[in-house]
Amino acid sequence: MKKTDKDTSVLGVVTEALPNTLFRVILEGQETAILAYLAGKMRMNRIRVLIGDRVMVEIDPYGGKGRIVKRL
């Protein structure tokens, strides 16, 4: 299975910053908030994510967590 087949990317807005680089993100088009963590490339390059930033999130197909892969 390819990476693009199992992950779906959606846009969202960061509403809360939690410890250990976890964020609460409200997805665009939905009113549910998911828990998202920073992708490894964003940690390595020290890209900061703040409250109110629009981000691209890859949602895990099995659970309610997501991975922030891009800051818009």
CHARMM internal coordinates of N, CA and C (Angstrom, degrees):
IC EDIT
DIST 1 N 1 CA 1.4417
DIST 1 CA 1 C 1.5216
ANGL 1 N 1 CA 1 C 108.59
DIST 1 C 2 N 1.3268
ANGL 1 CA 1 C 2 N 116.46
DIHE 1 N 1 CA 1 C 2 N 130.60
DIST 2 N 2 CA 1.4481
ANGL 1 C 2 N 2 CA 120.26
DIHE 1 CA 1 C 2 N 2 CA 179.32
DIST 2 CA 2 C 1.5173
ANGL 2 N 2 CA 2 C 110.95
DIHE 1 C 2 N 2 CA 2 C -75.14
DIST 2 C 3 N 1.3094
ANGL 2 CA 2 C 3 N 115.49
DIHE 2 N 2 CA 2 C 3 N 158.95
DIST 3 N 3 CA 1.4578
ANGL 2 C 3 N 3 CA 120.14
DIHE 2 CA 2 C 3 N 3 CA -179.46
DIST 3 CA 3 C 1.5265
ANGL 3 N 3 CA 3 C 111.37
DIHE 2 C 3 N 3 CA 3 C -63.24
DIST 3 C 4 N 1.3355
ANGL 3 CA 3 C 4 N 116.58
DIHE 3 N 3 CA 3 C 4 N -37.47
DIST 4 N 4 CA 1.4628
ANGL 3 C 4 N 4 CA 119.23
DIHE 3 CA 3 C 4 N 4 CA -178.81
DIST 4 CA 4 C 1.5217
ANGL 4 N 4 CA 4 C 111.73
DIHE 3 C 4 N 4 CA 4 C -71.25
DIST 4 C 5 N 1.3252
ANGL 4 CA 4 C 5 N 118.58
DIHE 4 N 4 CA 4 C 5 N -23.82
DIST 5 N 5 CA 1.4532
ANGL 4 C 5 N 5 CA 120.99
DIHE 4 CA 4 C 5 N 5 CA 179.78
DIST 5 CA 5 C 1.5204
ANGL 5 N 5 CA 5 C 112.33
DIHE 4 C 5 N 5 CA 5 C -72.87
DIST 5 C 6 N 1.3229
ANGL 5 CA 5 C 6 N 117.26
DIHE 5 N 5 CA 5 C 6 N -36.94
DIST 6 N 6 CA 1.4631
ANGL 5 C 6 N 6 CA 118.77
DIHE 5 CA 5 C 6 N 6 CA -174.10
DIST 6 CA 6 C 1.5218
ANGL 6 N 6 CA 6 C 113.65
DIHE 5 C 6 N 6 CA 6 C -91.86
DIST 6 C 7 N 1.3379
ANGL 6 CA 6 C 7 N 117.74
DIHE 6 N 6 CA 6 C 7 N -20.16
DIST 7 N 7 CA 1.4661
ANGL 6 C 7 N 7 CA 120.87
DIHE 6 CA 6 C 7 N 7 CA -179.10
DIST 7 CA 7 C 1.5210
ANGL 7 N 7 CA 7 C 110.08
DIHE 6 C 7 N 7 CA 7 C -108.19
DIST 7 C 8 N 1.2969
ANGL 7 CA 7 C 8 N 116.21
DIHE 7 N 7 CA 7 C 8 N 137.56
DIST 8 N 8 CA 1.4562
ANGL 7 C 8 N 8 CA 120.46
DIHE 7 CA 7 C 8 N 8 CA 174.50
DIST 8 CA 8 C 1.5199
ANGL 8 N 8 CA 8 C 107.98
DIHE 7 C 8 N 8 CA 8 C -113.91
DIST 8 C 9 N 1.3183
ANGL 8 CA 8 C 9 N 116.04
DIHE 8 N 8 CA 8 C 9 N 134.49
DIST 9 N 9 CA 1.4600
ANGL 8 C 9 N 9 CA 121.33
DIHE 8 CA 8 C 9 N 9 CA -178.79
DIST 9 CA 9 C 1.5216
ANGL 9 N 9 CA 9 C 109.66
DIHE 8 C 9 N 9 CA 9 C -100.75
DIST 9 C 10 N 1.3175
ANGL 9 CA 9 C 10 N 116.02
DIHE 9 N 9 CA 9 C 10 N 131.51
DIST 10 N 10 CA 1.4643
ANGL 9 C 10 N 10 CA 122.21
DIHE 9 CA 9 C 10 N 10 CA 177.13
DIST 10 CA 10 C 1.5191
ANGL 10 N 10 CA 10 C 108.47
DIHE 9 C 10 N 10 CA 10 C -134.94
DIST 10 C 11 N 1.3158
ANGL 10 CA 10 C 11 N 115.89
DIHE 10 N 10 CA 10 C 11 N 159.55
DIST 11 N 11 CA 1.4584
ANGL 10 C 11 N 11 CA 121.34
DIHE 10 CA 10 C 11 N 11 CA 176.78
DIST 11 CA 11 C 1.5165
ANGL 11 N 11 CA 11 C 110.01
DIHE 10 C 11 N 11 CA 11 C -92.01
DIST 11 C 12 N 1.3211
ANGL 11 CA 11 C 12 N 115.86
DIHE 11 N 11 CA 11 C 12 N 151.27
DIST 12 N 12 CA 1.4515
ANGL 11 C 12 N 12 CA 120.32
DIHE 11 CA 11 C 12 N 12 CA 179.28
DIST 12 CA 12 C 1.5132
ANGL 12 N 12 CA 12 C 111.08
DIHE 11 C 12 N 12 CA 12 C -157.34
DIST 12 C 13 N 1.3161
ANGL 12 CA 12 C 13 N 115.35
DIHE 12 N 12 CA 12 C 13 N 175.56
DIST 13 N 13 CA 1.4701
ANGL 12 C 13 N 13 CA 122.17
DIHE 12 CA 12 C 13 N 13 CA 179.78
DIST 13 CA 13 C 1.5265
ANGL 13 N 13 CA 13 C 108.09
DIHE 12 C 13 N 13 CA 13 C -124.76
DIST 13 C 14 N 1.3266
ANGL 13 CA 13 C 14 N 116.32
DIHE 13 N 13 CA 13 C 14 N 131.52
DIST 14 N 14 CA 1.4650
ANGL 13 C 14 N 14 CA 121.79
DIHE 13 CA 13 C 14 N 14 CA 179.29
DIST 14 CA 14 C 1.5186
ANGL 14 N 14 CA 14 C 108.61
DIHE 13 C 14 N 14 CA 14 C -74.66
DIST 14 C 15 N 1.3383
ANGL 14 CA 14 C 15 N 116.40
DIHE 14 N 14 CA 14 C 15 N 126.67
DIST 15 N 15 CA 1.4578
ANGL 14 C 15 N 15 CA 120.29
DIHE 14 CA 14 C 15 N 15 CA -179.60
DIST 15 CA 15 C 1.5172
ANGL 15 N 15 CA 15 C 113.24
DIHE 14 C 15 N 15 CA 15 C -111.09
DIST 15 C 16 N 1.3319
ANGL 15 CA 15 C 16 N 116.73
DIHE 15 N 15 CA 15 C 16 N -22.28
DIST 16 N 16 CA 1.4664
ANGL 15 C 16 N 16 CA 119.27
DIHE 15 CA 15 C 16 N 16 CA -177.08
DIST 16 CA 16 C 1.5199
ANGL 16 N 16 CA 16 C 109.13
DIHE 15 C 16 N 16 CA 16 C -151.43
DIST 16 C 17 N 1.3196
ANGL 16 CA 16 C 17 N 117.09
DIHE 16 N 16 CA 16 C 17 N 137.59
DIST 17 N 17 CA 1.4592
ANGL 16 C 17 N 17 CA 123.06
DIHE 16 CA 16 C 17 N 17 CA 175.40
DIST 17 CA 17 C 1.5277
ANGL 17 N 17 CA 17 C 108.30
DIHE 16 C 17 N 17 CA 17 C -102.85
DIST 17 C 18 N 1.3193
ANGL 17 CA 17 C 18 N 116.10
DIHE 17 N 17 CA 17 C 18 N 126.71
DIST 18 N 18 CA 1.4550
ANGL 17 C 18 N 18 CA 122.94
DIHE 17 CA 17 C 18 N 18 CA -178.62
DIST 18 CA 18 C 1.5246
ANGL 18 N 18 CA 18 C 109.48
DIHE 17 C 18 N 18 CA 18 C -112.94
DIST 18 C 19 N 1.3260
ANGL 18 CA 18 C 19 N 118.99
DIHE 18 N 18 CA 18 C 19 N 167.74
DIST 19 N 19 CA 1.4661
ANGL 18 C 19 N 19 CA 120.47
DIHE 18 CA 18 C 19 N 19 CA 178.68
DIST 19 CA 19 C 1.5327
ANGL 19 N 19 CA 19 C 112.13
DIHE 18 C 19 N 19 CA 19 C -64.57
DIST 19 C 20 N 1.3204
ANGL 19 CA 19 C 20 N 115.47
DIHE 19 N 19 CA 19 C 20 N 161.06
DIST 20 N 20 CA 1.4670
ANGL 19 C 20 N 20 CA 124.38
DIHE 19 CA 19 C 20 N 20 CA 176.81
DIST 20 CA 20 C 1.5212
ANGL 20 N 20 CA 20 C 112.32
DIHE 19 C 20 N 20 CA 20 C 61.34
DIST 20 C 21 N 1.3017
ANGL 20 CA 20 C 21 N 117.76
DIHE 20 N 20 CA 20 C 21 N 42.17
DIST 21 N 21 CA 1.4658
ANGL 20 C 21 N 21 CA 125.80
DIHE 20 CA 20 C 21 N 21 CA 178.29
DIST 21 CA 21 C 1.5254
ANGL 21 N 21 CA 21 C 113.21
DIHE 20 C 21 N 21 CA 21 C 51.71
DIST 21 C 22 N 1.3147
ANGL 21 CA 21 C 22 N 115.77
DIHE 21 N 21 CA 21 C 22 N 40.09
DIST 22 N 22 CA 1.4567
ANGL 21 C 22 N 22 CA 121.36
DIHE 21 CA 21 C 22 N 22 CA 172.08
DIST 22 CA 22 C 1.5203
ANGL 22 N 22 CA 22 C 108.70
DIHE 21 C 22 N 22 CA 22 C -103.03
DIST 22 C 23 N 1.3204
ANGL 22 CA 22 C 23 N 116.06
DIHE 22 N 22 CA 22 C 23 N 146.62
DIST 23 N 23 CA 1.4533
ANGL 22 C 23 N 23 CA 121.41
DIHE 22 CA 22 C 23 N 23 CA -178.38
DIST 23 CA 23 C 1.5155
ANGL 23 N 23 CA 23 C 109.35
DIHE 22 C 23 N 23 CA 23 C -137.62
DIST 23 C 24 N 1.3365
ANGL 23 CA 23 C 24 N 115.57
DIHE 23 N 23 CA 23 C 24 N 148.58
DIST 24 N 24 CA 1.4633
ANGL 23 C 24 N 24 CA 120.78
DIHE 23 CA 23 C 24 N 24 CA 171.83
DIST 24 CA 24 C 1.5269
ANGL 24 N 24 CA 24 C 106.38
DIHE 23 C 24 N 24 CA 24 C -98.29
DIST 24 C 25 N 1.3426
ANGL 24 CA 24 C 25 N 115.82
DIHE 24 N 24 CA 24 C 25 N 123.93
DIST 25 N 25 CA 1.4587
ANGL 24 C 25 N 25 CA 121.72
DIHE 24 CA 24 C 25 N 25 CA -173.78
DIST 25 CA 25 C 1.5263
ANGL 25 N 25 CA 25 C 109.16
DIHE 24 C 25 N 25 CA 25 C -122.85
DIST 25 C 26 N 1.3277
ANGL 25 CA 25 C 26 N 116.26
DIHE 25 N 25 CA 25 C 26 N 131.02
DIST 26 N 26 CA 1.4680
ANGL 25 C 26 N 26 CA 121.03
DIHE 25 CA 25 C 26 N 26 CA 172.48
DIST 26 CA 26 C 1.5200
ANGL 26 N 26 CA 26 C 107.12
DIHE 25 C 26 N 26 CA 26 C -94.53
DIST 26 C 27 N 1.3221
ANGL 26 CA 26 C 27 N 116.24
DIHE 26 N 26 CA 26 C 27 N 123.76
DIST 27 N 27 CA 1.4536
ANGL 26 C 27 N 27 CA 121.47
DIHE 26 CA 26 C 27 N 27 CA -176.73
DIST 27 CA 27 C 1.5206
ANGL 27 N 27 CA 27 C 110.99
DIHE 26 C 27 N 27 CA 27 C -78.08
DIST 27 C 28 N 1.3203
ANGL 27 CA 27 C 28 N 115.13
DIHE 27 N 27 CA 27 C 28 N 148.11
DIST 28 N 28 CA 1.4554
ANGL 27 C 28 N 28 CA 121.29
DIHE 27 CA 27 C 28 N 28 CA -179.83
DIST 28 CA 28 C 1.5274
ANGL 28 N 28 CA 28 C 109.57
DIHE 27 C 28 N 28 CA 28 C -73.02
DIST 28 C 29 N 1.3057
ANGL 28 CA 28 C 29 N 116.58
DIHE 28 N 28 CA 28 C 29 N 131.31
DIST 29 N 29 CA 1.4560
ANGL 28 C 29 N 29 CA 120.82
DIHE 28 CA 28 C 29 N 29 CA -178.87
DIST 29 CA 29 C 1.5145
ANGL 29 N 29 CA 29 C 113.50
DIHE 28 C 29 N 29 CA 29 C 88.30
DIST 29 C 30 N 1.3283
ANGL 29 CA 29 C 30 N 117.89
DIHE 29 N 29 CA 29 C 30 N -7.88
DIST 30 N 30 CA 1.4509
ANGL 29 C 30 N 30 CA 122.92
DIHE 29 CA 29 C 30 N 30 CA 178.02
DIST 30 CA 30 C 1.5192
ANGL 30 N 30 CA 30 C 107.85
DIHE 29 C 30 N 30 CA 30 C -130.08
DIST 30 C 31 N 1.3022
ANGL 30 CA 30 C 31 N 116.31
DIHE 30 N 30 CA 30 C 31 N 158.91
DIST 31 N 31 CA 1.4630
ANGL 30 C 31 N 31 CA 118.68
DIHE 30 CA 30 C 31 N 31 CA 178.27
DIST 31 CA 31 C 1.5187
ANGL 31 N 31 CA 31 C 111.80
DIHE 30 C 31 N 31 CA 31 C -107.50
DIST 31 C 32 N 1.3188
ANGL 31 CA 31 C 32 N 117.12
DIHE 31 N 31 CA 31 C 32 N 7.88
DIST 32 N 32 CA 1.4549
ANGL 31 C 32 N 32 CA 120.25
DIHE 31 CA 31 C 32 N 32 CA 179.61
DIST 32 CA 32 C 1.5214
ANGL 32 N 32 CA 32 C 109.88
DIHE 31 C 32 N 32 CA 32 C -88.23
DIST 32 C 33 N 1.3073
ANGL 32 CA 32 C 33 N 115.73
DIHE 32 N 32 CA 32 C 33 N 144.19
DIST 33 N 33 CA 1.4636
ANGL 32 C 33 N 33 CA 121.78
DIHE 32 CA 32 C 33 N 33 CA 177.30
DIST 33 CA 33 C 1.5225
ANGL 33 N 33 CA 33 C 108.30
DIHE 32 C 33 N 33 CA 33 C -101.67
DIST 33 C 34 N 1.3356
ANGL 33 CA 33 C 34 N 116.44
DIHE 33 N 33 CA 33 C 34 N 137.34
DIST 34 N 34 CA 1.4587
ANGL 33 C 34 N 34 CA 120.41
DIHE 33 CA 33 C 34 N 34 CA 177.06
DIST 34 CA 34 C 1.5234
ANGL 34 N 34 CA 34 C 108.25
DIHE 33 C 34 N 34 CA 34 C -117.78
DIST 34 C 35 N 1.3121
ANGL 34 CA 34 C 35 N 115.33
DIHE 34 N 34 CA 34 C 35 N 163.42
DIST 35 N 35 CA 1.4480
ANGL 34 C 35 N 35 CA 122.96
DIHE 34 CA 34 C 35 N 35 CA 175.96
DIST 35 CA 35 C 1.5226
ANGL 35 N 35 CA 35 C 107.40
DIHE 34 C 35 N 35 CA 35 C -93.65
DIST 35 C 36 N 1.3251
ANGL 35 CA 35 C 36 N 117.63
DIHE 35 N 35 CA 35 C 36 N 128.44
DIST 36 N 36 CA 1.4545
ANGL 35 C 36 N 36 CA 121.31
DIHE 35 CA 35 C 36 N 36 CA -177.06
DIST 36 CA 36 C 1.5256
ANGL 36 N 36 CA 36 C 109.67
DIHE 35 C 36 N 36 CA 36 C -131.79
DIST 36 C 37 N 1.3242
ANGL 36 CA 36 C 37 N 115.31
DIHE 36 N 36 CA 36 C 37 N 148.05
DIST 37 N 37 CA 1.4610
ANGL 36 C 37 N 37 CA 121.21
DIHE 36 CA 36 C 37 N 37 CA 177.90
DIST 37 CA 37 C 1.5207
ANGL 37 N 37 CA 37 C 108.74
DIHE 36 C 37 N 37 CA 37 C -120.18
DIST 37 C 38 N 1.3186
ANGL 37 CA 37 C 38 N 117.35
DIHE 37 N 37 CA 37 C 38 N 162.88
DIST 38 N 38 CA 1.4551
ANGL 37 C 38 N 38 CA 122.13
DIHE 37 CA 37 C 38 N 38 CA -178.90
DIST 38 CA 38 C 1.5151
ANGL 38 N 38 CA 38 C 110.75
DIHE 37 C 38 N 38 CA 38 C -78.16
DIST 38 C 39 N 1.3197
ANGL 38 CA 38 C 39 N 116.59
DIHE 38 N 38 CA 38 C 39 N 140.16
DIST 39 N 39 CA 1.4538
ANGL 38 C 39 N 39 CA 122.10
DIHE 38 CA 38 C 39 N 39 CA 175.19
DIST 39 CA 39 C 1.5297
ANGL 39 N 39 CA 39 C 109.21
DIHE 38 C 39 N 39 CA 39 C -70.33
DIST 39 C 40 N 1.2905
ANGL 39 CA 39 C 40 N 116.66
DIHE 39 N 39 CA 39 C 40 N 159.02
DIST 40 N 40 CA 1.4595
ANGL 39 C 40 N 40 CA 122.29
DIHE 39 CA 39 C 40 N 40 CA -176.94
DIST 40 CA 40 C 1.5155
ANGL 40 N 40 CA 40 C 113.88
DIHE 39 C 40 N 40 CA 40 C -60.91
DIST 40 C 41 N 1.3475
ANGL 40 CA 40 C 41 N 117.77
DIHE 40 N 40 CA 40 C 41 N -39.76
DIST 41 N 41 CA 1.4639
ANGL 40 C 41 N 41 CA 120.84
DIHE 40 CA 40 C 41 N 41 CA 179.55
DIST 41 CA 41 C 1.5263
ANGL 41 N 41 CA 41 C 111.05
DIHE 40 C 41 N 41 CA 41 C -65.12
DIST 41 C 42 N 1.3243
ANGL 41 CA 41 C 42 N 117.22
DIHE 41 N 41 CA 41 C 42 N -34.41
DIST 42 N 42 CA 1.4629
ANGL 41 C 42 N 42 CA 119.89
DIHE 41 CA 41 C 42 N 42 CA 178.92
DIST 42 CA 42 C 1.5273
ANGL 42 N 42 CA 42 C 110.46
DIHE 41 C 42 N 42 CA 42 C -71.61
DIST 42 C 43 N 1.3195
ANGL 42 CA 42 C 43 N 117.10
DIHE 42 N 42 CA 42 C 43 N -33.75
DIST 43 N 43 CA 1.4746
ANGL 42 C 43 N 43 CA 119.92
DIHE 42 CA 42 C 43 N 43 CA 176.01
DIST 43 CA 43 C 1.5157
ANGL 43 N 43 CA 43 C 110.89
DIHE 42 C 43 N 43 CA 43 C -69.58
DIST 43 C 44 N 1.3461
ANGL 43 CA 43 C 44 N 116.34
DIHE 43 N 43 CA 43 C 44 N -43.59
DIST 44 N 44 CA 1.4645
ANGL 43 C 44 N 44 CA 120.47
DIHE 43 CA 43 C 44 N 44 CA -178.48
DIST 44 CA 44 C 1.5208
ANGL 44 N 44 CA 44 C 111.70
DIHE 43 C 44 N 44 CA 44 C -62.36
DIST 44 C 45 N 1.3194
ANGL 44 CA 44 C 45 N 117.25
DIHE 44 N 44 CA 44 C 45 N -41.40
DIST 45 N 45 CA 1.4610
ANGL 44 C 45 N 45 CA 121.53
DIHE 44 CA 44 C 45 N 45 CA -178.37
DIST 45 CA 45 C 1.5176
ANGL 45 N 45 CA 45 C 113.40
DIHE 44 C 45 N 45 CA 45 C -89.00
DIST 45 C 46 N 1.3160
ANGL 45 CA 45 C 46 N 116.70
DIHE 45 N 45 CA 45 C 46 N 4.76
DIST 46 N 46 CA 1.4640
ANGL 45 C 46 N 46 CA 124.47
DIHE 45 CA 45 C 46 N 46 CA 176.66
DIST 46 CA 46 C 1.5273
ANGL 46 N 46 CA 46 C 112.48
DIHE 45 C 46 N 46 CA 46 C 53.30
DIST 46 C 47 N 1.3249
ANGL 46 CA 46 C 47 N 115.75
DIHE 46 N 46 CA 46 C 47 N 47.85
DIST 47 N 47 CA 1.4602
ANGL 46 C 47 N 47 CA 121.00
DIHE 46 CA 46 C 47 N 47 CA 175.97
DIST 47 CA 47 C 1.5144
ANGL 47 N 47 CA 47 C 107.79
DIHE 46 C 47 N 47 CA 47 C -81.29
DIST 47 C 48 N 1.3160
ANGL 47 CA 47 C 48 N 116.32
DIHE 47 N 47 CA 47 C 48 N 124.65
DIST 48 N 48 CA 1.4587
ANGL 47 C 48 N 48 CA 120.73
DIHE 47 CA 47 C 48 N 48 CA -176.68
DIST 48 CA 48 C 1.5189
ANGL 48 N 48 CA 48 C 110.29
DIHE 47 C 48 N 48 CA 48 C -88.84
DIST 48 C 49 N 1.3185
ANGL 48 CA 48 C 49 N 114.93
DIHE 48 N 48 CA 48 C 49 N 139.15
DIST 49 N 49 CA 1.4559
ANGL 48 C 49 N 49 CA 122.02
DIHE 48 CA 48 C 49 N 49 CA 176.03
DIST 49 CA 49 C 1.5131
ANGL 49 N 49 CA 49 C 107.00
DIHE 48 C 49 N 49 CA 49 C -119.65
DIST 49 C 50 N 1.3283
ANGL 49 CA 49 C 50 N 115.81
DIHE 49 N 49 CA 49 C 50 N 125.43
DIST 50 N 50 CA 1.4571
ANGL 49 C 50 N 50 CA 121.90
DIHE 49 CA 49 C 50 N 50 CA -177.11
DIST 50 CA 50 C 1.5211
ANGL 50 N 50 CA 50 C 110.17
DIHE 49 C 50 N 50 CA 50 C -116.09
DIST 50 C 51 N 1.3070
ANGL 50 CA 50 C 51 N 115.38
DIHE 50 N 50 CA 50 C 51 N 166.87
DIST 51 N 51 CA 1.4571
ANGL 50 C 51 N 51 CA 120.78
DIHE 50 CA 50 C 51 N 51 CA 177.90
DIST 51 CA 51 C 1.5281
ANGL 51 N 51 CA 51 C 108.76
DIHE 50 C 51 N 51 CA 51 C -64.75
DIST 51 C 52 N 1.3211
ANGL 51 CA 51 C 52 N 116.37
DIHE 51 N 51 CA 51 C 52 N 132.37
DIST 52 N 52 CA 1.4540
ANGL 51 C 52 N 52 CA 121.88
DIHE 51 CA 51 C 52 N 52 CA -179.02
DIST 52 CA 52 C 1.5150
ANGL 52 N 52 CA 52 C 114.00
DIHE 51 C 52 N 52 CA 52 C 96.83
DIST 52 C 53 N 1.3281
ANGL 52 CA 52 C 53 N 118.34
DIHE 52 N 52 CA 52 C 53 N -8.69
DIST 53 N 53 CA 1.4645
ANGL 52 C 53 N 53 CA 121.28
DIHE 52 CA 52 C 53 N 53 CA 178.81
DIST 53 CA 53 C 1.5240
ANGL 53 N 53 CA 53 C 110.72
DIHE 52 C 53 N 53 CA 53 C -72.54
DIST 53 C 54 N 1.3441
ANGL 53 CA 53 C 54 N 115.69
DIHE 53 N 53 CA 53 C 54 N 142.79
DIST 54 N 54 CA 1.4610
ANGL 53 C 54 N 54 CA 120.51
DIHE 53 CA 53 C 54 N 54 CA 172.28
DIST 54 CA 54 C 1.5231
ANGL 54 N 54 CA 54 C 107.11
DIHE 53 C 54 N 54 CA 54 C -87.48
DIST 54 C 55 N 1.3172
ANGL 54 CA 54 C 55 N 117.41
DIHE 54 N 54 CA 54 C 55 N 131.85
DIST 55 N 55 CA 1.4582
ANGL 54 C 55 N 55 CA 122.39
DIHE 54 CA 54 C 55 N 55 CA -176.16
DIST 55 CA 55 C 1.5239
ANGL 55 N 55 CA 55 C 110.03
DIHE 54 C 55 N 55 CA 55 C -133.26
DIST 55 C 56 N 1.3403
ANGL 55 CA 55 C 56 N 115.27
DIHE 55 N 55 CA 55 C 56 N 157.72
DIST 56 N 56 CA 1.4531
ANGL 55 C 56 N 56 CA 121.64
DIHE 55 CA 55 C 56 N 56 CA 172.67
DIST 56 CA 56 C 1.5303
ANGL 56 N 56 CA 56 C 107.35
DIHE 55 C 56 N 56 CA 56 C -101.29
DIST 56 C 57 N 1.3264
ANGL 56 CA 56 C 57 N 116.23
DIHE 56 N 56 CA 56 C 57 N 127.99
DIST 57 N 57 CA 1.4577
ANGL 56 C 57 N 57 CA 122.00
DIHE 56 CA 56 C 57 N 57 CA -174.18
DIST 57 CA 57 C 1.5262
ANGL 57 N 57 CA 57 C 109.44
DIHE 56 C 57 N 57 CA 57 C -120.51
DIST 57 C 58 N 1.3264
ANGL 57 CA 57 C 58 N 116.30
DIHE 57 N 57 CA 57 C 58 N 131.05
DIST 58 N 58 CA 1.4660
ANGL 57 C 58 N 58 CA 121.12
DIHE 57 CA 57 C 58 N 58 CA 171.12
DIST 58 CA 58 C 1.5204
ANGL 58 N 58 CA 58 C 106.90
DIHE 57 C 58 N 58 CA 58 C -94.10
DIST 58 C 59 N 1.3214
ANGL 58 CA 58 C 59 N 116.15
DIHE 58 N 58 CA 58 C 59 N 119.16
DIST 59 N 59 CA 1.4610
ANGL 58 C 59 N 59 CA 120.79
DIHE 58 CA 58 C 59 N 59 CA -175.86
DIST 59 CA 59 C 1.5208
ANGL 59 N 59 CA 59 C 109.78
DIHE 58 C 59 N 59 CA 59 C -90.14
DIST 59 C 60 N 1.3136
ANGL 59 CA 59 C 60 N 115.54
DIHE 59 N 59 CA 59 C 60 N 134.83
DIST 60 N 60 CA 1.4528
ANGL 59 C 60 N 60 CA 122.59
DIHE 59 CA 59 C 60 N 60 CA 175.86
DIST 60 CA 60 C 1.5287
ANGL 60 N 60 CA 60 C 109.00
DIHE 59 C 60 N 60 CA 60 C -69.07
DIST 60 C 61 N 1.3330
ANGL 60 CA 60 C 61 N 119.07
DIHE 60 N 60 CA 60 C 61 N 131.00
DIST 61 N 61 CA 1.4700
ANGL 60 C 61 N 61 CA 119.58
DIHE 60 CA 60 C 61 N 61 CA -177.33
DIST 61 CA 61 C 1.5222
ANGL 61 N 61 CA 61 C 113.45
DIHE 60 C 61 N 61 CA 61 C -70.43
DIST 61 C 62 N 1.3317
ANGL 61 CA 61 C 62 N 118.58
DIHE 61 N 61 CA 61 C 62 N -14.50
DIST 62 N 62 CA 1.4579
ANGL 61 C 62 N 62 CA 120.83
DIHE 61 CA 61 C 62 N 62 CA -174.63
DIST 62 CA 62 C 1.5146
ANGL 62 N 62 CA 62 C 114.17
DIHE 61 C 62 N 62 CA 62 C -98.26
DIST 62 C 63 N 1.3126
ANGL 62 CA 62 C 63 N 117.73
DIHE 62 N 62 CA 62 C 63 N -23.38
DIST 63 N 63 CA 1.4571
ANGL 62 C 63 N 63 CA 118.70
DIHE 62 CA 62 C 63 N 63 CA -174.77
DIST 63 CA 63 C 1.5045
ANGL 63 N 63 CA 63 C 112.65
DIHE 62 C 63 N 63 CA 63 C -143.32
DIST 63 C 64 N 1.3037
ANGL 63 CA 63 C 64 N 116.28
DIHE 63 N 63 CA 63 C 64 N -167.57
DIST 64 N 64 CA 1.4492
ANGL 63 C 64 N 64 CA 121.40
DIHE 63 CA 63 C 64 N 64 CA -176.63
DIST 64 CA 64 C 1.5148
ANGL 64 N 64 CA 64 C 113.85
DIHE 63 C 64 N 64 CA 64 C -94.72
DIST 64 C 65 N 1.3197
ANGL 64 CA 64 C 65 N 118.81
DIHE 64 N 64 CA 64 C 65 N 11.58
DIST 65 N 65 CA 1.4540
ANGL 64 C 65 N 65 CA 121.05
DIHE 64 CA 64 C 65 N 65 CA -179.72
DIST 65 CA 65 C 1.5193
ANGL 65 N 65 CA 65 C 110.46
DIHE 64 C 65 N 65 CA 65 C -94.39
DIST 65 C 66 N 1.3212
ANGL 65 CA 65 C 66 N 114.82
DIHE 65 N 65 CA 65 C 66 N 159.45
DIST 66 N 66 CA 1.4477
ANGL 65 C 66 N 66 CA 120.52
DIHE 65 CA 65 C 66 N 66 CA 177.51
DIST 66 CA 66 C 1.5120
ANGL 66 N 66 CA 66 C 110.56
DIHE 65 C 66 N 66 CA 66 C -142.68
DIST 66 C 67 N 1.3423
ANGL 66 CA 66 C 67 N 115.12
DIHE 66 N 66 CA 66 C 67 N 168.20
DIST 67 N 67 CA 1.4605
ANGL 66 C 67 N 67 CA 120.87
DIHE 66 CA 66 C 67 N 67 CA -179.64
DIST 67 CA 67 C 1.5178
ANGL 67 N 67 CA 67 C 107.74
DIHE 66 C 67 N 67 CA 67 C -122.42
DIST 67 C 68 N 1.3209
ANGL 67 CA 67 C 68 N 116.79
DIHE 67 N 67 CA 67 C 68 N 124.64
DIST 68 N 68 CA 1.4619
ANGL 67 C 68 N 68 CA 121.73
DIHE 67 CA 67 C 68 N 68 CA 178.46
DIST 68 CA 68 C 1.5261
ANGL 68 N 68 CA 68 C 107.75
DIHE 67 C 68 N 68 CA 68 C -78.51
DIST 68 C 69 N 1.3360
ANGL 68 CA 68 C 69 N 116.07
DIHE 68 N 68 CA 68 C 69 N 117.78
DIST 69 N 69 CA 1.4557
ANGL 68 C 69 N 69 CA 120.08
DIHE 68 CA 68 C 69 N 69 CA -176.08
DIST 69 CA 69 C 1.5225
ANGL 69 N 69 CA 69 C 113.23
DIHE 68 C 69 N 69 CA 69 C -109.87
DIST 69 C 70 N 1.3542
ANGL 69 CA 69 C 70 N 117.32
DIHE 69 N 69 CA 69 C 70 N -17.57
DIST 70 N 70 CA 1.4556
ANGL 69 C 70 N 70 CA 119.06
DIHE 69 CA 69 C 70 N 70 CA -177.94
DIST 70 CA 70 C 1.5184
ANGL 70 N 70 CA 70 C 109.87
DIHE 69 C 70 N 70 CA 70 C -154.54
DIST 70 C 71 N 1.3252
ANGL 70 CA 70 C 71 N 114.69
DIHE 70 N 70 CA 70 C 71 N 141.70
DIST 71 N 71 CA 1.4628
ANGL 70 C 71 N 71 CA 120.65
DIHE 70 CA 70 C 71 N 71 CA 174.83
DIST 71 CA 71 C 1.5211
ANGL 71 N 71 CA 71 C 107.85
DIHE 70 C 71 N 71 CA 71 C -105.84
DIST 71 C 72 N 1.3172
ANGL 71 CA 71 C 72 N 116.08
DIHE 71 N 71 CA 71 C 72 N 127.75
DIST 72 N 72 CA 1.4671
ANGL 71 C 72 N 72 CA 120.10
DIHE 71 CA 71 C 72 N 72 CA -176.03
DIST 72 CA 72 C 1.5069
ANGL 72 N 72 CA 72 C 112.08
DIHE 71 C 72 N 72 CA 72 C -101.30
END
COOR INIT
IC SEED 1 N 1 CA 1 C
IC BUILD
